[in-house]
């Protein structure tokens, strides 16, 4: 992938993931993740205007950073990397050993001593402003454009970062990265979307989302969003939909090889989901994808793009052929399809950095100035 190069097809390398070794240093990934120096803080955006026409006088955006920003002779930031999380997640998820332990340690690809890593909690997620903070169903009906705009204000005004070496994102964050590239093409040197498609959410992907949304709204215990205790039936349905959407045959068969093991897996998953999910927060987060569709502007993206999906992704199934079709429109991009293997985890492969780290290294090398 060189400047001006047009994508021809895509990469499908059978068995390749088995040969991808995670970064090996003097520490294990668990030790690296535990030893990282992470700073956490909040940035408050005053009078934030949503696409819906609603306004919040004080929108709180929580974030984590690692490393120190570096600037060139003109004062422009040169080493900032923005990493965007998925639906229902937060920046905290990128501090897990399977991600941070592989990418952020000494000598690793995104070594925190070399890069300034920015891990925001998107609107409606983590410790940022969200419906469950008190507004419930009166919280502004945000969408992906709002979430990107808020993160951009955090980056530029809150952190003083005027340029990004890389924007990368997983799942919802993957979709946000496409929005960033189209709306603000001069903000970044390179783009790495992980586990998504740059088209309108339709077909089965929209159907499971609508089932989840309607299931919450249709539960009498939801009470228009003004419940005093979580609507149990709504959360059970939502949790079931999330379990299937994030599933992958091989790892689930391995972890639950018997009927009893599978039943126990489901019971534990549902109990954990009911303890941690909030119906309004989840409803808003899933509904935020309702008008996402960056496909009309793909031809205008000129920065280097390394786009990676996995073949066992329930949400973005490769048999649709959408990725191959849309990738041909990128002027300077490459689409990689990781084959299903013991080294992939369905949709969640996006956070298992060992599966795709070599492509991140290639992108950084090929987009260096």
N, C-alpha and C positions, 0 to 999 in steps of 0.2 A: 504494500500500500504506500504509494508515493503521492506527493502533491500533484493534483491534476489527473491522477489515475482513476479510471472508471471501473467499478466493480463488474467482474464477469463471473456470474454464478455465485457459488458459496462453497464453504469448506465443510466437508463431511469426512472425518477421519476415523474409521472404525477402530475401536480399541484404544484410541489415543489417550483417553482419560486414565487408563490403567497405568500409563507410563509417566504421567505428570506427577512429579514428586513435590510435595510442599517444601517451602524454604526450610533448610536445616542449619541452624546456628548452634551456638553453645547452649541455648535454652530450648525447651520444648515450647510448642505454641501456647500451651496453658500458662507456662511461666512468663512468656513474653507478654501475653494479654494482661496478666496480673500485675506486671511490673511497669506498665505504661503510665506516663504522667498525663493525666487527663484533667482538663479544666472545664468546669461547668458554670454556666451563667444564664441569665435571661436578658432579652432585649425587648423593649416595649415599643410597638409602633403606635403612634398617636393618630387617631381618626383614620383608620384603615378603611378604604372603600372597596366593597366586594362587587363582583360582576352582577350580582342580583340587585344592586342598588342600595343594599343595606350598609351600615357603617358601624364599626366598633370604635369607641373612643380610646380604648387601650387594649391592643391585641398583644398578648405575651407570646414570645417565641423563645423556647428553651433551646440551648445548643451545647455541644461539647467540642472542644478543640484539642489537638495534639500538635506539638511543635511550635515553631515561631515563623511568622511571615518574613520573607526576604523581599527586598525591593531593588530595582535597578537604578541607574544613575538619574533617571527621570522620575523616580519615586513610584513606579508601577510594580505591583506585586507579581512575583515570578514563580512562586512555589506553592500556591494555594490549590488544594484539591477539595472539591465539594462532593460529598457522598450522601445520596438520598435514599431513604428507607422505603419499605413497602407498606401496604394497607394494614392498619392496626399495629404497626411496629413503632420504633423510635430509633434515634441515633445510638442508643445504648446497645442495640442488637449488633452493631458493627464492632463492639469491643469483645465479642466472643472469640475464643481461641480459633475457631474454624475460619475466622475472617482476620481479626487483628493479629492473631498469633502467626498467621501466614504472611500478612502484608506489611505490618507496621513496625516490626522489630529491626534491630541493627542489621544493616546489609540487605534488608528485604526491599521489595519493589517500591513500596511507599514508606520507606524508613522515616519515622517521625522526627528524626534528627535532621532530615533534609527537607521534608515537606511540611507545610502547614495544613493539617487535615481538619476539615469542618464537617461536623456531624449534627445537623439540625433535627429537631422534632418538628414535623410539619404541622400546620394548622389542624386542630382536631386530634392530635396524637401526642403521646408521651406526656411531657410536662408543659407543653404549649397550651394555649387557650383552647378549650373544647366544651361541648355541650354539658358534660357531667360536672363542670366547675360550678354550675348553678343556673345557667340560662336554659338548660334542657332543650326542648324543641323550639325555643325562641332564639337559639343561636343562629347567626347568619348562615344561610344555605351555601356554603363555600363549594368551589369546584377546583379543578386542577390549575386553572389560570390564576386563581386567587392564591393557591398554595405556592406556586412558583414565584409570583410577584412578592409575596411576603418573605420567602427565603432570599430572594434577591436583595430586598431592602435590608435584611439582616446581614448579608454578606457585605454589601457595599457601605451602608451607613452604620450598622452596628459594629462591624469588624474592620472597616476601612480597607477592604480588599476590592481593588478596582479591576482585577483580572484574575481568571482562574486557569491554572495549568491544565486542569482536567475536571470535567463533570462526569460522574458516574452514578448510576442508580440501579436499584433492584426492584423488580415488580412495579408497584406504583411509582417508585422512584425512577425506574427505567422509563416509564411514560412521561414523568416530569422532565427527564433529561431531553427527550425529544422536543418538548414544549420550550425548554430553555434554548435549545439550538436554533429553533425557528424564530422565537421572539427576540432573542438577544445573541445573534451569531458572533458578535465581536467580543463577547464576554469571556470566551474560553479558547484554548488551543486545541483541545481534543475532547471527544465524547465516547463514553463506554456504557451503552444501555445493556442491562442484563435481565433477561426473562420478561419480554413484553413484545407487543406488535405496535407499530406506529400507524394504526388505523382505528376507525370507529369501533367501539366495543359492541359486538353483535353476536348472533348465533348462540352457541352454548355458553360462551363467556358472559353474555348479557343475561341469558336465562337464569343461571345460578345466582347472579347478583339480584335480579328482579325477584326471584323466589325468596331470597334472604330479606330484601327490603319489605316486600309485601307480607312476609311472615311476621316481621316485627310490628308493622303498622296494623296488621289484622288481629293481633293478640289483644283481647279486651283489657288485659292487665297492663298493657302499654299506656293506656289512658291518655292518648294524644301526646305522649312524651312526658307527662307529669306524674309518673309512677313514683311511689315512695319505696318500693322494693322491686328488684329486677323482675321483669315479666318472664317467668320460667319457661313457658312453652315457646316464646319467641327466641330465647337464648338457646334452647335445645335445638330448634330448627336451624338457627344461624350457625351454631357450633357444628352441626352435622354437615351443612353445606361447606363450611371452611375446611373440615377434615377431608372431604372428598376433593375439593378444589386443590388442596395442597398435597395430595397423595401421589405416590409413585409405586408401581407394582413391586419392583425388586427389593427396595429397602423395607417396605412394609411386610412382604412375605418373609424376609429374613428376620425381622424383629418380632413377627407374630406368626410362627410356622404352624400353629395348631389352632383349633377352634377356640379353646379356652384362652390361649394367649391373645388372640384377636379380640375376644370379648373383653378381656382385661384392659387391653390397649384402649378400646373405645370408652370403657367406663372411666379410666383414668383421664383420658383426654377431655371427656365431657365435664368431669368434676373440676378439672383445672380451668376450663373455659368459663364455667359458670362462676368461678371465684374471681376471675380476672376481667371478664368482659362487661361492658356497659352497653345496654341496648341502643341508647341514643348515639353514643360515640361511634358504635359500629355502623349504625344506619347511615349517619352522616358521611362516614369515611367511605363506605361502599358507594353511596349515591353520588359522591363527588366525581365519579368517572363518567357521569351521564352524558356529558357533551364533549368528551375527549375525542379528538380526531386530527392529528397532525399531518395526515397523508397529503393534503393539498400542497403543503410546502416542502416536501422532501427534496424536490429538485433544487431547492435554493440552498440546501445545506452544503457548504464547501469545506468545512473543517474535517480533519481525519476522524473517522468513526470506526470503532470496533464493537460490533453488535453480536452478543452471544446469547443463544437460547439452548435448551437441552431437549433431546428428542422425547423424553418421558414427562414433559410438562403438560399436565391436564388442561391448564388455562390457555396455553399457547401451543396447541398440537401441530406438529410439523406437516402432517398430511394435508392441511389446508393449503399449503403452498403460498401463503400470504407473504411470509418473510422473503422468500426467494424473489417473488414478484416485485415487492417494494424496494428491496435492497438494490436492484438494478438501477433505481432512480438516483441513488446516492452518487455524487460526483467523486467522492474521495473516501469510500467506505468499504468495509468488508463484513460479511455475515458469516458467523461460525455456528454450526449446529453440532453440539456435543452429542454423540451417540449414547443411548441409554446403556448403563453399565453399573458395576458395583461402586463406581466412583461418582455417580450422579444420584440426585435425590429429588427427582421430579421438579416441580416449580421452585422448591427450596434450594436447588443447585446454585442459585444466584448468590447465596451467602457462603457456600463452600468454596473458598477462594482457590484451594489446591486444584480444583477442576479446570479453572480457566486463567490462572495467574500468568501463564506464558503469553497469552494474548494481550494482557494488560502491559506486560513488559514490551512487547512488540509495538503496541500503540504509543507508549511513551518514547521509545527509541525513534520511531518513524515520524513523530510529531515534534521532535526537538528542534529548536531553532538554531 
